[in-house]
């Protein structure tokens, strides 16, 4: 609120520099410039006033520093905190022997509050108070006017409808007669009412008021009201509102009589004279009459030719923008980096899906790196990095996705901050740990929707996904078919759903939504799904079942599915590729859509889609294409990938290479040369890191195993000492011997580097790893590979810098990564060199890794 208040004050002051000369010259302008030009001028200034967005040049000419003054507010101490001696009774007839030298206890406490907060509170109170007064006044007046109003006759209604059609007025409105008005009047914005007097009303008067409706002048007045509410302390804004309101009448006069002959305008002028005694109506209303002081201007406006005034409007708008752009308002920052980091930490939130935080405002150069580690069953340890490519701006809010289902696997998650030469670490785990409990959301990635689980469901319900949908069952309900079934959500074809809907949903089916894949609907049981012989089972089931509607009400389709639906509809409109003849597309559907990977802001989704063709017999099915009996055509041969960036689909790639492989990004046409290499480096790093962690011994391992010397000798292991236990790294599907392990390392590292690491893992006395009967084991009582500190230091991909081109192989680069200290110019910081090469066989491998060759 403090920031908003200062921004409103700054905006009011800068716009007033333009308002003051315009208002002083308003009568002169009114006599020389067309009313419609002035209409636009006041409209643009009002919009600028109600949108408190700061528009400043990169280097404003003047920067006004707003000091942070504070006021001290005394606070009475609660009576319960008074000293005992103040509560004890005074004994009678006892003279004090000596004066009291002990200081009287302080009965008040003091609180320091910034002046801007106090003024901001007063400003916000004024906004609400004035808004409440004006809205209440309008509602009371409207009710009083409509209370005795009566509908008009059909003939009158027909005449007014004819006038509305003649004007091109398409919006709806009511027409009523009232003995409380002397001339025609329009009242209200959302439900406008045209009030006409009991006696006969001239059609020109009605035409004038209908023009107000057509031009939406009451909405215009509402905008002026909003500007007055926000800037109630500025008399120039109130003055502008009155001038703009008078100008509206001139605009309508010009629309009705401006292009007519002199006789028509004289007649229109006489109508104005007849209604001269009518004063201003309530807010959000218009009436034909005017006060006597406005009458002269309206009569003059009928017979005087004026200039368009476009140059004036452009000049005034440019001045308003420049006045704000040349002057910047900043609040002085008395707090140091410690308080700024504390303010940042107080903004960290997590809703089970997204971690968000806001950088405090103020001129500070923030450097953040968010990293952590997770231990995933059957995968071991893996590093986590978020927002690596982000440019940090004070006052902005940032977020990253963190699936609540995976929070329990995270062992470390920290925000590393470098600010004004000092380093800070914020532990993010306490902020997300509450979601390591049963997850309060359910997200279905196959069909693209999210549900909020009602209270008790996370702990008491089993969720079973299957082809075609998902079922929800009460836990521990029994092993008989359908035991504990609460509800199911299924996918069907839109045509099939239409048949269900036409039949009146006979089994209680409920429509949830339509995605690119089809219609999602819910259906529940019609019979008992719990064991009635078990005490308390009915109560447990009913407690869950009565929240089924709450679950279904929370249904939310993913935005990507809506985006894909639009993309597919456009493809259907475009029709088959050039060169095909004899058929066209009738419809399209998505079979499956799954997120694969994101690099440098490019998100990749694997998509399976089909087109329904009108003449299947004319389709020539080439290699990899498919056409089923119903006419649904798969018109591509390999895997299809959608490329999404900034909420838009930027491309479709048909490829047999997955985005999990660096070569996918090398062949992506939308990336620049440097972006291609950085994306390749990041993907290659993610794959290589798992094997490098294995080489260094950073693995979880499962179980405890012992081997005799004979068993070790049989496996070719040279044992000088026998460890107490061995741990199984991984069984089936993992390399089962030395050559397979070497091949796995050679997929990511050069032959020399891979051979070196495998030799250190398996060769020599008391080697840390052992292959035994096709499984890999390790002992943690001996060193495992060369330690690479850089893998566990707070470095960022934003420091990625290509330093050289490599001639070895097909092509390659040498690049560096730096820790936060080095990025900030600290000589104590570290920078590591990597060499990534695209071989002639189109394999992407590291020839240097954290300076290790």
N, C-alpha and C positions, 0 to 999 in steps of 0.2 A: 504494500500500500504506500509506503514511504516513497519508493521509486516512481510509482504511478502518479502520486501527487506532484512530485517535482517535475515530472514530464508534462503534466497538464499545465502547471504554472508557466513552465518554459514555453509551451506551445501558445498559451494565451498571450504571453508577452510578445512573442515574435509576430503572431498574426495581427495583434493590435497595432503594430507598426504600419501594417497595410490598411487595416480597417479605419483608423482615425482619419486620414485624409479623404478616404472614400465617403465616409459618413458625413464629414463636414461639407463635402461637395455633393451630397446626395440629391438635393433639390435642383442643383444646376445640371447634374447628370440626368435626372429624371426628365428635364425639359429638352434635352438634346440627344439622348441615346434611347434606342428602342427598348421597351420594357422587357422583351424576351432576352436581350443581351444582358441586362441587369439581373434577370432571373437566373441565368447561368452563372453570373459572377457571384451572387450571394450563395447559390447552391454549392459551388466549389469551395468557397471559404467555410461554409458550414460543415461540409464533409471533412475538410482539413481539421476543423476544431474537434469533431467527435471521434476522429481516429488518431489517438495520441501516439503515433509512430514517429520516432526520431529520425529525421532525414538530414544527415550532416555530410559535408564533404570529407574526403579522407584526411585533409588537414584544414580544419575550420580556421577562419581568420581570427576569431575571438573564442576563447574558452572561458566560461564563467565557472569558477569553483564555488560550490555551495558548502560552506563550513558545517560541520556537525556539532552544533550547539546542543547543550543539554540543559534541562530544567530539573530542579530537585523538588520532588513531591513528598511532603511529610505524610507518614502513615502512622496512625495511632497504634500503639502496642496493645495487643489483647490483654484484657484484665487478668487472664490466667497467668500472664508473665510478670505481674507486678511483684516487687520484692515483698517478703513476709513482713518487714517492719512497717510497710504502708497499710497492711491489712489488720495489724494488731490494734486493739482498742487503747486509748490513752488513759492511763491510771489517774484518778482524781487526786488533787492536793499534793502533787509531787512537783517540786520545783527543779528544773534542770540545773545542775551544779555548774556546768560549763557550756559555752556555746557549741553548737554542733559544727564540727570541722569536716565531717564526712560529706562529700559532694552528693547533692540530691541526684537520685537516679534519673536517667534520661527516659522520659515516658514516650518518646516518639522515635520511630525509625524513618529513614530517608531512602527514597528511591529515585534514581537518576533516569530520566526519559529523554531521548533526543527530541529537540524542538520540532524537527520535521515530522516525527511520529504524532506529536500533539496536533500540529497544524493539519496533517493529513487526516487525522480522525475528525477534526472539526469540518474539514472540507467534505469528507464523505457523509458526515451527518447532514450537512447543508444540502448535498445532492439528493439524499433520500427524502429530506423534509420538503424541499421544493417540489420534487416529483410527486410526493404524496399529496401535497396541497393542490397542485394543478390537476392531477388525475381525479382526485376526489371531487373537486369543483366541476370537472367535466361530467363525471358520472351523475352527480346530483342534478346538474342542469339538464342533461339528456333525459334523465328519468322524469323530471318535471315537465319537459316539453312533450315527451311521448305519452305521458300518462293520459292526457285528454285528447290526444290526436286520434283521428279516425281515417280509415282507408278512403281513397277517392273513388269516384264513380268509374265504371268501366270505360265510359267515353273519355273522361279526363285521362285515365291511365293510357288509353290507346293513343291520344294526342301526344302525351309526353314520350311514349315509346317511339312514336314517329320522329319527334325531334332528336331523340337519342340516336336513332339509326341514321338520321341525316348528319349528325356529328361524327359517326363512326364509333360511338361509345358501346363497348361490348361487355363491360363489367355489370354485374347485377346490383340493383338498388331498390329500396322500398320508396313508395310515394304515399304521403299521408297529408291530411288537412289538419290544421291546428288554429285555434283562436288565440294562441299565445304569440303568434308571429304576425307582423304587418306586411312582410314581403317574403319572397322565396328564400329558402335557407337549406344548406346541406350540412348534415351532422354525422360525424363518425368516420372511422377509417376502415375497420374490419367489416362492419355492417352498416354501410352508409344509408342515410335516410334523407330523402328530399321532402322538406316540409313546405307546404304552400298555404297561404292564408285562406280563411273561410270565404272572403269575397273573391271576385274574379281576379285572376292573376295574368298579366300580360305574357304572351309566349316568349317575348324577348328576355324577360326577367328569368323565366325558366331556362331558356337557352344559355343564358349567362352561367347559371348555377350548374347546368349539365356540363358546361365547359370545364368548370372546376373539377368535376368528377373525371372527365376524360383526361385531363392533364395531371391527375393525381395530386392536386394542390394541397389536400389535407395531409397526405404523406409528407409533402414538402414542409408544411407547418410543423409536423411531428419531428422532422429532422431539426428544425430551428429550436423546438422545445428541448430536444436532447442537448443541443449545443448550450442552451441557457442553463440546463441542469448542471452540466459538467463545469461550466465557467460562470457559476452564479455570482462569483465575486467580481466579475469584470463587467462594468456598465456598458462597455462598447458592444458586447455580444448581445445584450438585451436591446440596445439601440438598433443593431443590425437586424434582429428578429422583427422589430416593428417596421423598419423600412422595407424589408423583404416581403412582409405581409401586405403592406400597401401596394407594393409593386405587382403582387399577384392579381389584384383587381384590374390594374392597368393592362396586364397581359390578356385577361379574359375580355376586357373591353375591346382590345385590338382584334381578338379572334372573332368576336360577334359583329362588330361594326367597322372594323378598320378598312375593309375592302369594299364597303357599301357606298352608295351615293350620298350626297349632302343631306337630302331629305330624310334618309334613313337615320343618319347620324344625329340630325336635329331631334327626331322622334326619340332616339335612344337617350339623348341628353335630357329631354323632358322627363323621362322615366327616372333618371338619376336625381333630378330635382325633386320629384315627388317623394322619393325615399330618402331625402337628405337627412331627415331627423333620426334615421336608424343609426345607432351606434355600433360598436364592435360586438360580435357575439362571443360565446364561450370559446375556449381553446378547442382545436380540432373541429372547427366549423367555418363556414363562409356564408355570407348573406349579401344580397344585392345592394342594400343600402350602405351609405357611408356617412361619416361625420361631416359637418360643414367644412372643416378645414381641409379634408381630403377631396371634397367635391370639386373645387377649382382645378386641382391637378387632373382629375379624371375627365372633366369637361374639356380642358385644354388639350389633353392627350388625343381626343377624338378628331381634332381639326389641325394638328400640327405635324408636319413631316419631320422625322428624326433619322439620325444616322444609325447604322447597324451596331457599331461599337465593338466589333470583334477584336480590334487591336487593344482596346481597353481591357477586355477580359483576359487576353493572353498576357498583357503587361502586369496586371494585378496578380494573376496566378504565379507568374514568374517571380515577382517580388515576394510573394508569400513563401514560395519554396526557397528562394535565396536567403530570406531573412532567417529561416530555420537552418539552412545549410551552412551559412557563414558563422553562425553562433552555436557553439556546443555547450551544453550544461553538464557539468560533472560534479559529483559529490566527493569531497575530499575524504580520503581514506585514512583514518586514524589508527586502524587496526593493522597489526603486523601479519606476517605469513602464518604464525601459529593460529591466530584467530580465523584467518581465511581458510585454512585447512579444516579447522573445527566446523566452520559454517558449511563447507562442502560436505563433510561427513554427516552433518545433520540433515542433508537433503537426500541421502541415499535411501532408496525405496526398492522393494521387490514384491511383485504380485504373484509369484509362482511361474511367471513366464518371461518377464523382462526386468532387468536391473536398470534403474534410472538414477541420475544425479545431476545437480546443477552447479556450475562454477559460479562463485560469488562475483558480483559486479565490481568493476574497478580496473584500473590500468595495471594489469599484472601479466607476466609472461609465464603461463602454465605449461608444464611438461609432465604428462601422465603416461604411465605404462601399467596396463592391467594384465596380470598373468597369474597362473596357478598350475596345479597338477591334480590329476584324477587317477584313481586306481579302479580300473574296470575289469570285472571278472572275465577271464580268458583272453584279455588284451594286455594286462599288466598296467604299468604306469604310462601316462600320456600327458604332454604339456598343454596348457590352455593359454590362448592369447586373444585379447579383445581390443577392438578400436585402435589397431596399430596404425592405421593410415589417417588418423584424425588430426585436424587442425583445431586447437583448443581456443575457444573464444569466451572471455568472461561474460557471464549473464546467460549463456546458452545452456540448454538441457540436453544431455546425452544419454543414450541407452544402448543396451545390447541384450540379445536373447540368451536366456539360460533356462533350459527345460527343467521344470521342477522335479521331474521324475529322475533326473540325473544328479541332483544336488547331493544326494547321499553318497555318490562316488567321489566327490571332490574332497581332497585332503588339504589343499592350499588354494587360497584365492585372495590376492592382495592388490591394492592400488599403490603403485610407487610414484611419489610426487617429488619433483624438483621445483622449488619456488624460491626465488630471490637468494640463490646460493645455498639453500638449505634443503636437505632431503627428509622426506617423511614416508612412512608406510602405514596405510590404512588397511586393517584386516577386514575383508568383506564377508568372511564366513559367518560371523554373528548375524549379519543382516539377512542371510539366505538360509540359515540353518533351520528356521521354523518350517521350511518347506521340505526338509528331509523327512518330516513326518508324513503320514499318508497324504498323497497329492490331492489338492482340492479341485483340480481340473482334470478333464479327460479330453485329449486331443487325438483325433483320428486323421492320420496323415494320408491314408489311402483315399479317403473320400472328402477330405478337406473341411472338417468342422470341429468345433470345440464346445464342450459342455461343462457347466459348473456343477460339481457334485454336491448334492444337498447334505445337510448335517447328518452324520452317521454313515453315509454311503462310502466314503473313502476307506473306512475300517470294516464295514460289514457287507460289501458287495464285491463279487468277482466279475471282471469285465473280460469277455471272451470274443476276440475278433475272429472273423471267418470271411471266406469269399462271399461277397454280397451284403455284408452288414456286420453288426456287432450286437451281442446279447449281454444283458445285465442279470446276474443271479445273486440271490442271497447266499452268503457263505455258509458252508456246513449244513446245507438243507437236506442232504441225503444223496445217495448215488443212483437213484432211479431217474429215468429219462424226464427232463423238464423240471426237476426238483428245484424250487427256489426261484424260478424264472419270474422276473419283474417286468421287463419290457425289452423289446428289440427295436433296433433302427436298421432299416434295410434300404438298398438302392434298387430302383426299378426304372424301366423305360418310361418316358413321358406319355407315350401312347397307352401303355398298360395302366399307368396311374389314372389316366383320363377315364378308362373303363371302370376302375375301382370307384372313382368319384361319381361317375354317372349312375353307378349302382347304389349310391348313398353310403359308401364305406361300410359295408355290411358287418365287418368284424371289428369296427371301432378304429379303423386306420386313421392316423392323424398326419396330415401334410406338414413337413418341417421346412423344406426349402428345395430349390433346384440349383444344381451346380452344373459344371460342364460335362459331368459324367451321367447325369440323369436326375430323377426325383428321389429325394430322401424322405422316408415316412416312418412313423413309429406305430407299433401294434403291441398290445399286451395280452395277458392270459384271460381266458373266459371261464376258467375253472380253478379249483383249489390247487396251489402249487407248494404246499407245505404239508408236513406230516401232522395230522390232527391229533395223533395219539401222544405226541411229545409235549409235555407241559411247557407253556410259555412260547411255543413255536408260532402260534397264531399271532400273538402280540408282537413278536419280533418281526415277522413278515409284514404285518399291517403297518408297523412303524416305518418301514422302508417304502412300502407300496404307496402310502398316502403322499409321498413326496415325488412320485413319478412325474406329475404335471410340472412341479418346480424344476425338475431336471430338464424336461422337454422345452419349457419356456426359456431356458438359458441357451438354447441352440443358437450357434453363431457360425455361419459359413466363413471360411478363410477368404481373405481378399484376393489371394492369388488365383483361386478358382473362378471368381467373378471376372478377373482380368483375362484368364484363359478362355472363358466363355465368350467374351467380346471378340477376342482374337479369332476363335473358331468361327464365329458368325461372319466375320469379315472374310475369312477364307472361303466360306460357302458362297458369299456374294461374288467373290472374284472368280469362282468357278475353277474347272480343271486347268492344268498347266497348258501353255501354248503348245500346239502341235497335236493335241488330242481332239478327236472328233466323234460326234455321234452320241454324246451323253453330257449331262450336266449334274451339278450337286444339288440335292434337295435339302439335306440336313447334315449335321455333323455331331459327333459325340466323342467324349474323352473316355477311353477305357481305363487309363490309370495316369496318375500324376504324382511324382515323388521328387522331393528336393534332393539334390546330389552334393552340391558344393558351392561356396561363394569365395571369390577372390577379387580384390580391388573393387568391390562394389558390384561385381557381376555375379548374379545368382543363376545357377544352372539347375533346371528341372528336367528329369527324364519324363517324356510324355508318350503315351500310346493313344492314337486317335484314329477315327474312321470317318468316311464320308458316305452318305447314302446317295446312290446314283439313280437317275431316272430310267436309264436303259442299260442294265447290266450286260446285255448281250453284245453291246458295242465296245466293252472295255477290253483292251488287250493287256492281259496280266503278264508283266515282265518279271524278271528274277527278283525275288524277295517281296513282291507285292502279293496281296491276298484279297479275295473277293468271296464273301459268303453267299448262301442261298437267298438271303433277304436283300442283297444288293449293297451291303456295307463294304466299302473298299478301303484297304490299307494301301496307299499309293506311294510308299517309300520302302526301301529295301533294308536299310540298317537301322540302328537305334536313333530316335529323334530326341533332340535336346532343345528346350526353349531357353533363351538367354534373356534375363530380366535385369534391368538397371533403373534405379530411381522410380520404381513403380510402373515402368513401361516395358513391354516386350520389344527388345531391340533386334532379335534375330532368331532364326530356327536353324539348327545345325544337324544334319544327318551324318552320323559318323559311327564307325565301329570302335572308336577310342573313347574310353570313359573319362569324365573330368577329374577322376582320381589319378590320372596319369598326366605328367607335365606336357606331353606332346599335344594334348587336346587344346591347351591354352596357346601353344605356339602357332597353331593353325587357325586361331580365332581371328577373323578379319577386323573386328571392331577395336582391337587393342593396338596401341602404338608399339613401336619396337621395344622401348624400355619397359612398357607395361607387360608385354609378352614375356620378357625375360624375368621380370619380378614375379609374375604369376607362376611361371615355371619353377622358379627358385622356391617359392613358398610351398607349392605342391610337392616338389621333390624333397624339400626339407621335412615336411610332415611325414612322408613315407620313410625317409632315411632315419629320422629321429628314433623310431621304435627299435630299429636294429642297433643304432648307436647306444641306446640305453641298455639293450641286452649285452652288448660288448662291455659296457661299464659296470654291469652287475646291478643296475637299478630295475629289478623285476620283482614281482610279488612271489611267484612260485606257489605250488600247492603241495600239501602233504609232507611227510617226513619219511625218508628212506635211508636204509643202511646197506652197504655192500661189503662183502668179505674181500680180502686181498686176492683170493683166487678169482672171484667174479670181476674185479677190477683188472686183473692181469689178462683175463680172457677177453675183456673189452679193449685191451691195448693201452690201458691207463697206467702211468708210472706213478705209483703211490709211495712217497716217502713217509707221509703221515696219513692217518685215517681220520677223517672228520667224524664228528658225532652223528651228523645227519646230512643227507642230500635232499634237495627240493626239486620236484618235477617242474620244469619250465612250461612245457606244453606237450600234449600227446599227439593224437591223430591230426593230420592236415598240416603239421609243422614239419620242417626239414627233419629227416630221419637218419641222416648220416652227415659226415663231414663235407662231402661234395655238394649235397643239397644245401647245406648251410652256406658254403662258399658261394653257390649260385645265387642265394637270396641276397647276400651282401653285394655281389657283383651287379645286381639289378640297380642298386643305388650308388655304389662307389666304384672307383676305378679298380682294375684288376689288382694293381699293386697295393692299394689301400685296403681292399677287401681281404687279400691274402694275408696281409700283416695282422689285421684284426682277428681273423679266424685262427691263425697260428698262435696268437697270444691267448686265445680262449681255450684251445684244445691241446696245444703242444707243450712238452716239457714236463718235468716232475711237478706233481701237485698242481696240475692245471685246474683252473676254476670250473671248467665245464667238462661234461662227460656224456657221450652217446652210449646208451645201453639198451639193447633190444629195440632199437628204433625210436627211442624217446630221449630227449635232452634233459639232463640234470645239471644242477650247479651247487657248489659249496660256497658258503659266504664267510669262510674263515681264512681265505686268501685273497689278495688283491685281484680285481677283475678289470683288466684293461687300463689304458691311460686315462686319467681323470681330466675332463675338459670342463673347466669352470664356466666357460661361456654359455654352456647349455642351461645353466641354472642361475644365470644372472639376469637382472632386469634390463634386457635390451629390446629394441623395437624395430619392426620392419620399416617404420618411417625413416630409419637411418640407412636404408638400402641405397647403396651408391655403386654404380658400375665404374670400375677403375681401369679396366683394360679389356680388349678383345683377344680371344684365344684362337690361335691358328691351328692348334692341335685338334684332330678329328674333323668333323663336318663344320662346326662352328661352336663358339662358346664365349663365355664372359668370365671375368674375374670381378668379384664384388666384395664389399665390406659391409659389416654390421657393427654398430657401436652401442655401448651401454649409455644410460641416461647422462652420466657425468661427462662422457666424451662429447655427447651431442650438445651439452651446454658449455663446451670449451674448456672443461677441466682437464688439466694435463695428467691428472691421476686416472682419468677414465681409460677404458679399454676399447680397442677396435680389433675385429677379427677378419681374416681374409678367407674367402671361399672361391673355389673355381668350379664352374658348372659347364659341362661340355655336352653338346648334342652330337653323338657319334654318327658315323656313316650308316650304321644299322638302325638309326632313329631311336636309340636309347639315350636317356638323359641321366647323366651320372655326375657325382661329385668327385673331382680329382684333388680337391683340397677342402677340408672341413674344420672350421675353427682353428686355422693355421696348421692342422694336422695333414701331412701329405704321405 
